[in-house]
């Protein structure tokens, strides 16, 4: 019943921007924190950013905090990740995530490639 669907990935040049979106369904809007993770080939999936259910508490990985912005619109059942000043090392598959109890739910992922 819980569904998370990401979109907005693509190929951008270094210094460019992308906005990722994650539309959620199957649970009450605003009832859980939402996160963005990313996974590069051969590497473990890592947390990029987290936003609380009401958006009042936000966490960023140290490598992206000055460049990425996570936000949510609970009325639209959507969480966003605005990515600016992208670097080649940001290249990864980006996943939307929520945790309900001890169960993690994941989207299918969207590819972000930063290359000239």
Backbone torsions as a table, in degrees:
resi	resn	phi	psi	omega
1	UNK	NA	-35.9	178.5
2	UNK	-77.0	127.4	-179.6
3	UNK	-133.0	136.8	174.6
4	UNK	-130.8	126.8	-175.9
5	UNK	-128.6	114.8	179.1
6	UNK	-90.2	155.5	172.9
7	UNK	-156.1	167.2	173.6
8	UNK	106.7	-5.0	178.6
9	UNK	-71.4	170.9	179.7
10	UNK	166.0	-168.2	179.4
11	UNK	-102.3	125.8	178.2
12	UNK	-135.5	156.4	175.7
13	UNK	-80.8	154.7	174.3
14	UNK	-52.2	137.6	-176.0
15	UNK	89.1	-8.9	-179.5
16	UNK	-81.4	-176.3	-175.7
17	UNK	-133.3	151.5	171.2
18	UNK	-143.4	151.3	170.9
19	UNK	-120.8	119.1	176.6
20	UNK	-92.9	145.3	177.2
21	UNK	-125.7	147.6	175.7
22	UNK	-134.7	113.2	177.6
23	UNK	-95.7	128.0	-175.6
24	UNK	-114.5	151.9	177.2
25	UNK	-152.5	164.9	177.6
26	UNK	91.7	-2.6	174.3
27	UNK	-150.0	163.3	-173.4
28	UNK	-65.9	129.5	177.8
29	UNK	-58.7	131.6	178.7
30	UNK	79.8	8.6	-176.5
31	UNK	-91.1	-6.8	-177.0
32	UNK	-147.4	154.6	172.8
33	UNK	-69.1	154.3	178.3
34	UNK	-124.6	148.1	-178.8
35	UNK	-136.8	155.2	166.3
36	UNK	-111.4	130.6	172.4
37	UNK	-116.6	165.0	172.3
38	UNK	-143.3	155.1	-179.9
39	UNK	-142.7	119.1	174.8
40	UNK	-92.9	156.6	-179.9
41	UNK	-54.6	130.7	178.4
42	UNK	78.0	2.4	-178.7
43	UNK	-118.8	157.7	177.5
44	UNK	-73.4	147.5	175.3
45	UNK	-61.9	133.2	-176.8
46	UNK	-124.9	148.5	177.7
47	UNK	-73.5	132.5	177.7
48	UNK	-102.5	-49.0	-176.8
49	UNK	-159.6	150.3	178.1
50	UNK	-135.5	142.2	176.0
51	UNK	-131.1	136.7	-178.6
52	UNK	-71.1	172.0	-173.8
53	UNK	-58.3	-35.4	179.4
54	UNK	-101.1	-0.5	178.7
55	UNK	82.8	7.5	-175.9
56	UNK	-85.4	-14.1	179.5
57	UNK	-128.9	127.2	-175.2
58	UNK	-134.0	139.6	176.8
59	UNK	-128.4	139.8	174.3
60	UNK	-126.0	146.6	167.5
61	UNK	-62.5	146.1	-177.0
62	UNK	-58.5	-28.9	-177.0
63	UNK	-75.8	-14.4	-174.2
64	UNK	-126.2	-7.3	-170.2
65	UNK	-55.7	-33.2	-179.6
66	UNK	-87.3	-5.2	-174.1
67	UNK	-120.3	-26.4	-175.7
68	UNK	-108.8	149.3	176.2
69	UNK	-133.2	123.1	174.7
70	UNK	-98.7	141.0	178.3
71	UNK	-150.3	167.1	177.6
72	UNK	-145.3	150.0	175.4
73	UNK	-126.1	96.3	-174.3
74	UNK	-66.3	-29.0	177.0
75	UNK	-64.7	-28.5	178.3
76	UNK	-99.8	2.5	-178.7
77	UNK	53.9	43.0	-172.6
78	UNK	-135.4	139.3	170.7
79	UNK	-118.2	144.1	-175.2
80	UNK	-121.8	155.2	168.4
81	UNK	-133.3	106.1	175.1
82	UNK	-86.4	122.4	-176.1
83	UNK	-117.7	118.9	179.3
84	UNK	-119.7	162.6	178.2
85	UNK	49.8	48.7	-175.3
86	UNK	-66.0	144.9	-179.9
87	UNK	-118.1	156.3	177.0
88	UNK	-55.0	-33.5	179.5
89	UNK	-70.9	-7.2	172.9
90	UNK	-81.0	-7.6	-179.4
91	UNK	-61.0	124.7	-177.4
92	UNK	-177.8	170.9	165.8
93	UNK	-88.8	127.6	-177.8
94	UNK	-102.6	131.7	-176.3
95	UNK	-120.8	139.3	171.1
96	UNK	-89.2	143.1	-174.3
97	UNK	-144.2	145.9	166.4
98	UNK	-141.3	153.6	177.3
99	UNK	-119.7	124.9	176.6
100	UNK	-118.1	111.6	-169.3
101	UNK	64.4	-127.9	175.6
102	UNK	-99.4	7.6	-177.2
103	UNK	-98.6	124.6	173.9
104	UNK	-91.2	140.3	175.7
105	UNK	-122.4	138.5	-173.0
106	UNK	-128.8	147.1	167.9
107	UNK	-80.3	-179.1	-177.0
108	UNK	-80.8	-14.2	-179.3
109	UNK	92.9	149.6	175.0
110	UNK	-134.5	133.2	-174.4
111	UNK	-80.1	130.0	172.0
112	UNK	-117.7	122.1	178.5
113	UNK	-123.4	123.6	-179.5
114	UNK	-113.4	109.7	-174.8
115	UNK	-159.1	146.6	174.5
116	UNK	-90.9	NA	NA
